[in-house]
């Protein structure tokens, strides 16, 4: 896991000092080593390429793993952020083809694979990665992102330069990107609590899509997809990895789970598991134990009893014999770290503070690599959306069967009686949208994931709402169309993976963990496992009223019943209490002072959200999101 940066000067030289500045900006992502190289384009004087790498040493800790790395046979260069879990198998295959290796790193394997198989090699990589490859013969820069979008890769293109980096703020700090907020990014943030790709919060900076390859030459940029989320399932096998037939179904899940976890344990430094005592993290410990590995487990333990879930993580650790470590923290410790977490945000988000805290504690304990259960809820139907959204789909179908003349009065009556709380506003908005057949309510999943409903977004947003709503609809609609061939449960899985997981959970996990130089691995997002899960009919993921039955049935070992039967609860922090107590003066000052124009927020609407929170009519996440947005802009713009 590392940080990368690069610049393609289309005509002329790489600006003086830019590579050094990027190296400093990315030092937290790679504290063990760093390097930079400047490459002259042919013919001489026609341009330059600069590459930067900051290294967190995980595979091949020797200097032989240093980047940027060059292939001496071809002159190609690479900088690479991530891990390739099948690099040893690929290396053996490449050696059989006559390739020789100097190091034991996965980076050199990528270079040799590209030399041997060309761009088709990227489709054979199993892991999480953002790769920048300079093809010397083609004089072309290739950028590649992993299939699930685990590792970020941001780009900026101008008339003179093309830039890329692991972080938005590094591009912003280059001096070549105007510090101008993107109105579309602000609107998606208001709608969902994070900026939805490919947009970012900064105008002109965009994210390379997961499973995409971009080719950048001095005169043109082109992109192509090498993998997409499966858009058919239930045994059809369409759009899936050709290595596997369409009839595997659930029989392959057990095998894929074991392979995924075992491959993610490959490392030249010790690997830990973040253990909360929930089903997902407990499953990782169980699978590691089944693979003959006694993992080191780490749990964040609160001193205050009302937030402490240590009994569950201890139960799992004892059951599977892990080397268990408890990382003790108090509410005051957590509160003191909130400003540091805000400083670490690469883009504004309502989430991620919890990841910052547990990553900080794990790194202090000497952990460098940790497995997390992220992705299990999306693949194995762990969220309430997997039951709620199909019900709303059915309701939508019935409602639209009513005569148009009846829809408006029914919706108005519903809105008048259901109250003022967040959930009530969502239901009212949903019914109103159906009554008027508005495009923005074209799928109830997005309403379920809304932070602010459309009418609230319109009140808060100080830009052109009509344009913003149209842009958002254009952004969301392709995913609705692509997932229409899936059954209702797998359709939610597709949308959760495509939007919430990628744009909130994965992004936050990346920059909050890398703020401490900690690598988080996500075995549940192994590509083969993802494809196998989409081949299973959705009804198999919700049967018997048991949480995540498909996962539990395929572990090969039973989890303690106390773990399976406990109510679902994520790692929570007392934000409701903090915003009414210790954080109130700070948040109130930011939300009520006249500084909203630069972030395209309506001041009176922001104050109204704060007052609704104080009156108990909205959750803490709404005012917190506005506070985070304004703080981020104040720090970075």
DOVEX-37236 format. One record per residue (C-alpha): x, y, z; residue in one letter. Coordinates in steps of 0.2 Angstrom, whole numbers. Layout:
! DOVEX-37236
PT,X,Y,Z,A
...
END
This chain:
! DOVEX-37236
PT,0,0,0,X
PT,7,16,-5,X
PT,4,34,-13,X
PT,7,38,-31,X
PT,7,54,-41,X
PT,12,58,-59,X
PT,12,72,-72,X
PT,12,71,-91,X
PT,19,87,-97,X
PT,12,87,-115,X
PT,24,99,-122,X
PT,39,105,-112,X
PT,46,101,-95,X
PT,39,95,-78,X
PT,37,110,-67,X
PT,51,113,-55,X
PT,48,106,-37,X
PT,31,98,-41,X
PT,38,80,-39,X
PT,46,85,-22,X
PT,30,93,-16,X
PT,19,78,-21,X
PT,32,66,-11,X
PT,29,76,4,X
PT,11,77,2,X
PT,9,58,1,X
PT,22,54,14,X
PT,9,48,27,X
PT,3,34,14,X
PT,21,28,12,X
PT,32,31,27,X
PT,45,18,23,X
PT,53,24,7,X
PT,50,36,-8,X
PT,56,39,-25,X
PT,53,50,-41,X
PT,59,49,-59,X
PT,58,61,-74,X
PT,56,53,-91,X
PT,59,62,-107,X
PT,47,59,-121,X
PT,53,55,-139,X
PT,58,65,-149,X
PT,68,75,-137,X
PT,61,91,-131,X
PT,43,86,-135,X
PT,38,83,-117,X
PT,41,74,-100,X
PT,33,62,-88,X
PT,36,63,-69,X
PT,32,49,-57,X
PT,32,48,-38,X
PT,30,34,-26,X
PT,29,34,-7,X
PT,31,16,0,X
PT,23,6,14,X
PT,33,-10,13,X
PT,22,-25,14,X
PT,29,-37,1,X
PT,48,-39,-1,X
PT,54,-27,12,X
PT,71,-25,4,X
PT,77,-10,-7,X
PT,73,-21,-22,X
PT,55,-17,-20,X
PT,59,2,-23,X
PT,48,12,-34,X
PT,47,19,-47,X
PT,53,3,-54,X
PT,59,0,-72,X
PT,58,-15,-83,X
PT,76,-16,-90,X
PT,70,-26,-105,X
PT,58,-14,-111,X
PT,62,3,-103,X
PT,44,3,-96,X
PT,41,12,-79,X
PT,28,8,-65,X
PT,22,16,-49,X
PT,9,5,-40,X
PT,-2,7,-25,X
PT,-10,-9,-18,X
PT,-7,-27,-17,X
PT,-8,-41,-30,X
PT,-13,-57,-20,X
PT,-10,-69,-34,X
PT,7,-62,-39,X
PT,16,-79,-34,X
PT,6,-89,-46,X
PT,8,-76,-60,X
PT,27,-76,-56,X
PT,28,-95,-58,X
PT,18,-94,-75,X
PT,29,-80,-81,X
PT,45,-89,-76,X
PT,39,-104,-86,X
PT,38,-92,-101,X
PT,56,-87,-99,X
PT,55,-72,-88,X
PT,68,-69,-74,X
PT,66,-59,-58,X
PT,77,-48,-47,X
PT,66,-45,-33,X
PT,52,-54,-23,X
PT,40,-40,-26,X
PT,22,-40,-34,X
PT,27,-24,-43,X
PT,40,-33,-53,X
PT,28,-46,-58,X
PT,16,-33,-65,X
PT,30,-26,-76,X
PT,34,-44,-82,X
PT,16,-48,-85,X
PT,14,-32,-95,X
PT,29,-36,-105,X
PT,23,-54,-109,X
PT,4,-51,-111,X
PT,2,-33,-114,X
PT,-14,-24,-107,X
PT,-23,-41,-106,X
PT,-12,-44,-90,X
PT,-22,-31,-80,X
PT,-37,-42,-81,X
PT,-27,-56,-73,X
PT,-22,-47,-57,X
PT,-31,-52,-42,X
PT,-30,-39,-28,X
PT,-33,-20,-25,X
PT,-23,-8,-35,X
PT,-20,8,-44,X
PT,-7,7,-57,X
PT,2,20,-67,X
PT,13,12,-81,X
PT,24,21,-93,X
PT,25,11,-110,X
PT,41,17,-117,X
PT,38,10,-135,X
PT,21,17,-136,X
PT,26,33,-127,X
PT,9,31,-118,X
PT,4,32,-100,X
PT,-8,19,-94,X
PT,-18,21,-78,X
PT,-27,5,-71,X
PT,-39,4,-56,X
PT,-44,-12,-48,X
PT,-62,-20,-52,X
PT,-71,-15,-36,X
PT,-63,2,-34,X
PT,-54,-2,-18,X
PT,-39,9,-22,X
PT,-43,27,-27,X
PT,-35,35,-43,X
PT,-39,54,-47,X
PT,-35,63,-63,X
PT,-34,81,-69,X
PT,-32,86,-87,X
PT,-28,103,-94,X
PT,-21,110,-110,X
PT,-3,108,-104,X
PT,-3,94,-91,X
PT,-11,78,-86,X
PT,-10,74,-68,X
PT,-15,59,-57,X
PT,-13,54,-39,X
PT,-20,43,-25,X
PT,-27,59,-16,X
PT,-37,74,-22,X
PT,-28,85,-10,X
PT,-11,81,-18,X
PT,-18,86,-35,X
PT,-25,102,-27,X
PT,-8,106,-19,X
PT,1,104,-36,X
PT,-2,122,-40,X
PT,-9,117,-57,X
PT,-27,114,-52,X
PT,-38,129,-48,X
PT,-45,128,-30,X
PT,-63,129,-37,X
PT,-77,118,-29,X
PT,-88,107,-41,X
PT,-106,111,-39,X
PT,-111,94,-44,X
PT,-100,87,-31,X
PT,-108,98,-18,X
PT,-125,92,-23,X
PT,-121,74,-22,X
PT,-113,76,-5,X
PT,-130,84,1,X
PT,-139,70,-6,X
PT,-129,56,0,X
PT,-116,62,13,X
PT,-101,59,1,X
PT,-97,65,-17,X
PT,-101,52,-30,X
PT,-88,47,-43,X
PT,-83,51,-56,X
PT,-85,68,-49,X
PT,-75,75,-34,X
PT,-77,90,-23,X
PT,-65,100,-34,X
PT,-70,105,-52,X
PT,-59,97,-65,X
PT,-53,82,-54,X
PT,-62,66,-58,X
PT,-60,48,-52,X
PT,-55,34,-64,X
PT,-68,21,-64,X
PT,-66,4,-56,X
PT,-61,-9,-69,X
PT,-55,4,-81,X
PT,-39,7,-91,X
PT,-35,24,-97,X
PT,-22,28,-110,X
PT,-14,45,-111,X
PT,-3,51,-125,X
PT,2,68,-129,X
PT,-12,71,-141,X
PT,-26,60,-134,X
PT,-34,51,-119,X
PT,-45,35,-121,X
PT,-53,24,-108,X
PT,-60,6,-109,X
PT,-68,-6,-96,X
PT,-60,-23,-93,X
PT,-72,-28,-79,X
PT,-89,-22,-73,X
PT,-100,-28,-58,X
PT,-111,-43,-64,X
PT,-127,-36,-71,X
PT,-135,-54,-72,X
PT,-136,-67,-60,X
PT,-146,-82,-53,X
PT,-135,-95,-63,X
PT,-136,-85,-80,X
PT,-117,-82,-79,X
PT,-118,-67,-91,X
PT,-106,-53,-88,X
PT,-96,-64,-76,X
PT,-78,-70,-76,X
PT,-76,-83,-90,X
PT,-65,-94,-79,X
PT,-81,-99,-70,X
PT,-97,-106,-78,X
PT,-114,-100,-74,X
PT,-120,-115,-64,X
PT,-109,-114,-49,X
PT,-121,-105,-38,X
PT,-119,-106,-20,X
PT,-108,-122,-21,X
PT,-93,-111,-25,X
PT,-96,-99,-11,X
PT,-87,-109,2,X
PT,-72,-112,-9,X
PT,-71,-94,-14,X
PT,-72,-88,4,X
PT,-57,-99,10,X
PT,-47,-94,-6,X
PT,-51,-75,-3,X
PT,-46,-75,15,X
PT,-30,-86,13,X
PT,-24,-75,-1,X
PT,-26,-59,9,X
PT,-15,-66,23,X
PT,0,-66,11,X
PT,12,-53,18,X
PT,30,-51,23,X
PT,24,-42,39,X
PT,12,-49,52,X
PT,-7,-47,47,X
PT,-20,-43,60,X
PT,-39,-44,59,X
PT,-50,-30,65,X
PT,-62,-39,77,X
PT,-78,-31,82,X
PT,-87,-46,87,X
PT,-100,-45,73,X
PT,-103,-58,60,X
PT,-92,-51,47,X
PT,-76,-49,57,X
PT,-79,-65,66,X
PT,-81,-74,50,X
PT,-64,-68,45,X
PT,-56,-75,61,X
PT,-65,-91,58,X
PT,-59,-93,40,X
PT,-41,-88,45,X
PT,-42,-101,59,X
PT,-48,-114,46,X
PT,-34,-110,35,X
PT,-22,-115,49,X
PT,-17,-97,54,X
PT,-19,-91,71,X
PT,-22,-73,68,X
PT,-18,-58,79,X
PT,-35,-49,82,X
PT,-37,-31,87,X
PT,-53,-24,95,X
PT,-56,-6,100,X
PT,-63,-6,118,X
PT,-71,9,126,X
PT,-69,13,144,X
PT,-87,18,146,X
PT,-98,3,148,X
PT,-112,9,137,X
PT,-101,9,121,X
PT,-91,-6,126,X
PT,-94,-22,116,X
PT,-78,-31,122,X
PT,-87,-46,128,X
PT,-92,-51,110,X
PT,-74,-49,103,X
PT,-67,-58,118,X
PT,-79,-73,115,X
PT,-74,-75,96,X
PT,-55,-73,101,X
PT,-57,-87,114,X
PT,-68,-98,103,X
PT,-55,-98,88,X
PT,-39,-96,99,X
PT,-33,-79,91,X
PT,-19,-69,98,X
PT,-31,-55,105,X
PT,-26,-37,108,X
PT,-38,-24,115,X
PT,-35,-6,111,X
PT,-42,4,125,X
PT,-49,21,122,X
PT,-61,33,131,X
PT,-74,45,124,X
PT,-63,59,128,X
PT,-49,51,119,X
PT,-60,49,104,X
PT,-67,67,105,X
PT,-49,74,105,X
PT,-45,65,89,X
PT,-60,72,79,X
PT,-50,87,73,X
PT,-36,76,67,X
PT,-49,65,58,X
PT,-56,81,50,X
PT,-38,86,44,X
PT,-36,68,37,X
PT,-51,69,25,X
PT,-46,69,7,X
PT,-64,74,3,X
PT,-78,78,14,X
PT,-88,64,21,X
PT,-101,60,35,X
PT,-92,44,39,X
PT,-74,38,43,X
PT,-71,45,60,X
PT,-72,27,67,X
PT,-59,20,55,X
PT,-47,35,59,X
PT,-48,30,77,X
PT,-46,11,76,X
PT,-32,14,63,X
PT,-23,26,74,X
PT,-24,14,89,X
PT,-19,-2,78,X
PT,-4,7,71,X
PT,2,13,89,X
PT,1,-6,93,X
PT,13,-10,79,X
PT,0,-16,66,X
PT,4,-13,48,X
PT,-9,-23,39,X
PT,-26,-28,45,X
PT,-41,-37,37,X
PT,-58,-29,39,X
PT,-76,-36,35,X
PT,-80,-22,23,X
PT,-90,-29,9,X
PT,-99,-43,18,X
PT,-115,-33,20,X
PT,-116,-28,2,X
PT,-113,-46,-5,X
PT,-123,-56,8,X
PT,-138,-44,11,X
PT,-133,-38,28,X
PT,-142,-20,27,X
PT,-160,-16,30,X
PT,-160,-10,12,X
PT,-161,-27,6,X
PT,-178,-29,14,X
PT,-184,-11,13,X
PT,-180,-7,-5,X
PT,-189,-22,-13,X
PT,-204,-18,-3,X
PT,-203,0,-9,X
PT,-201,-6,-27,X
PT,-217,-16,-25,X
PT,-226,-1,-17,X
PT,-220,9,-32,X
PT,-227,-3,-44,X
PT,-244,-3,-35,X
PT,-245,16,-33,X
PT,-242,19,-51,X
PT,-257,8,-56,X
PT,-268,21,-47,X
PT,-277,33,-59,X
PT,-266,49,-60,X
PT,-280,59,-53,X
PT,-279,49,-36,X
PT,-260,50,-34,X
PT,-258,68,-29,X
PT,-272,67,-15,X
PT,-266,51,-8,X
PT,-248,57,-7,X
PT,-254,74,1,X
PT,-264,64,14,X
PT,-249,53,18,X
PT,-237,68,19,X
PT,-250,77,31,X
PT,-251,62,44,X
PT,-233,54,45,X
PT,-224,67,55,X
PT,-208,77,53,X
PT,-194,65,57,X
PT,-181,60,44,X
PT,-189,44,39,X
PT,-206,52,38,X
PT,-199,65,26,X
PT,-192,51,15,X
PT,-208,42,14,X
PT,-217,59,10,X
PT,-205,63,-4,X
PT,-206,46,-11,X
PT,-225,46,-12,X
PT,-224,64,-19,X
PT,-212,59,-33,X
PT,-223,44,-38,X
PT,-238,56,-39,X
PT,-229,67,-50,X
PT,-219,54,-59,X
PT,-203,63,-57,X
PT,-187,55,-63,X
PT,-177,59,-48,X
PT,-187,45,-38,X
PT,-185,32,-52,X
PT,-178,20,-40,X
PT,-181,19,-21,X
PT,-164,13,-17,X
PT,-157,31,-18,X
PT,-171,38,-7,X
PT,-166,24,6,X
PT,-148,31,5,X
PT,-152,49,5,X
PT,-145,60,18,X
PT,-156,75,13,X
PT,-171,71,3,X
PT,-173,81,-14,X
PT,-184,95,-7,X
PT,-171,98,7,X
PT,-157,98,-6,X
PT,-166,111,-15,X
PT,-167,122,0,X
PT,-149,120,5,X
PT,-141,121,-12,X
PT,-137,139,-17,X
PT,-133,135,-35,X
PT,-144,130,-50,X
PT,-155,116,-43,X
PT,-163,112,-60,X
PT,-146,109,-67,X
PT,-139,99,-52,X
PT,-154,88,-51,X
PT,-153,84,-70,X
PT,-134,80,-68,X
PT,-138,69,-53,X
PT,-151,59,-62,X
PT,-139,57,-77,X
PT,-126,50,-65,X
PT,-138,38,-56,X
PT,-148,31,-71,X
PT,-135,20,-80,X
PT,-133,10,-64,X
PT,-152,8,-63,X
PT,-153,2,-81,X
PT,-138,-10,-79,X
PT,-145,-18,-63,X
PT,-163,-20,-70,X
PT,-159,-38,-76,X
PT,-155,-44,-58,X
PT,-168,-50,-45,X
PT,-173,-37,-32,X
PT,-160,-43,-19,X
PT,-145,-44,-31,X
PT,-151,-27,-38,X
PT,-149,-19,-21,X
PT,-132,-28,-19,X
PT,-127,-20,-36,X
PT,-132,-3,-31,X
PT,-125,-4,-13,X
PT,-108,-9,-21,X
PT,-108,3,-35,X
PT,-113,18,-24,X
PT,-113,18,-5,X
PT,-98,5,-3,X
PT,-87,13,-16,X
PT,-90,31,-13,X
PT,-91,31,6,X
PT,-85,15,15,X
PT,-70,11,3,X
PT,-65,29,1,X
PT,-66,33,19,X
PT,-57,17,24,X
PT,-43,21,12,X
PT,-38,39,17,X
PT,-42,37,36,X
PT,-31,21,37,X
PT,-17,28,26,X
PT,-17,44,37,X
PT,-8,32,49,X
PT,2,22,36,X
PT,-10,7,39,X
PT,-15,-5,25,X
PT,-33,-12,26,X
PT,-37,-27,16,X
PT,-55,-32,11,X
PT,-56,-51,8,X
PT,-75,-50,5,X
PT,-72,-40,-11,X
PT,-61,-53,-19,X
PT,-66,-53,-37,X
PT,-70,-71,-39,X
PT,-80,-71,-23,X
PT,-90,-56,-29,X
PT,-94,-65,-45,X
PT,-99,-81,-36,X
PT,-111,-71,-25,X
PT,-120,-63,-39,X
PT,-123,-80,-47,X
PT,-134,-85,-31,X
PT,-152,-80,-32,X
PT,-156,-66,-20,X
PT,-169,-76,-11,X
PT,-155,-87,-4,X
PT,-148,-72,5,X
PT,-163,-68,15,X
PT,-171,-85,19,X
PT,-176,-91,37,X
PT,-175,-74,45,X
PT,-156,-78,49,X
PT,-144,-64,46,X
PT,-133,-67,31,X
PT,-137,-86,30,X
PT,-127,-88,14,X
PT,-111,-82,23,X
PT,-114,-92,38,X
PT,-118,-108,29,X
PT,-102,-107,19,X
PT,-90,-104,33,X
PT,-86,-122,36,X
PT,-87,-119,55,X
PT,-101,-112,66,X
PT,-100,-95,75,X
PT,-105,-94,93,X
PT,-124,-91,93,X
PT,-122,-75,104,X
PT,-113,-68,89,X
PT,-126,-73,76,X
PT,-141,-68,86,X
PT,-135,-51,93,X
PT,-143,-36,85,X
PT,-133,-28,71,X
PT,-123,-14,77,X
PT,-108,-5,69,X
PT,-94,3,78,X
PT,-103,19,84,X
PT,-97,35,92,X
PT,-108,46,103,X
PT,-110,60,90,X
PT,-128,64,96,X
PT,-121,68,113,X
PT,-106,77,107,X
PT,-116,89,96,X
PT,-127,93,110,X
PT,-112,95,122,X
PT,-93,97,119,X
PT,-94,100,101,X
PT,-110,111,101,X
PT,-101,128,102,X
PT,-89,123,88,X
PT,-102,116,76,X
PT,-114,130,80,X
PT,-102,143,76,X
PT,-97,136,59,X
PT,-115,132,54,X
PT,-122,149,58,X
PT,-108,161,53,X
PT,-110,169,36,X
PT,-97,159,26,X
PT,-108,148,15,X
PT,-106,156,-2,X
PT,-90,147,-6,X
PT,-98,130,-3,X
PT,-114,134,-12,X
PT,-125,133,4,X
PT,-140,143,8,X
PT,-136,150,25,X
PT,-154,151,32,X
PT,-157,133,26,X
PT,-141,127,35,X
PT,-147,136,51,X
PT,-164,127,49,X
PT,-156,110,49,X
PT,-146,115,65,X
PT,-162,120,74,X
PT,-171,105,68,X
PT,-158,94,76,X
PT,-159,104,92,X
PT,-177,101,92,X
PT,-175,83,90,X
PT,-183,82,72,X
PT,-167,76,63,X
PT,-153,65,66,X
PT,-135,71,71,X
PT,-128,66,53,X
PT,-137,81,45,X
PT,-129,95,54,X
PT,-113,86,55,X
PT,-112,84,36,X
PT,-114,102,34,X
PT,-101,106,47,X
PT,-89,94,38,X
PT,-92,101,21,X
PT,-89,119,27,X
PT,-73,114,37,X
PT,-66,105,23,X
PT,-68,120,11,X
PT,-61,131,24,X
PT,-45,120,26,X
PT,-43,117,7,X
PT,-50,131,-3,X
END
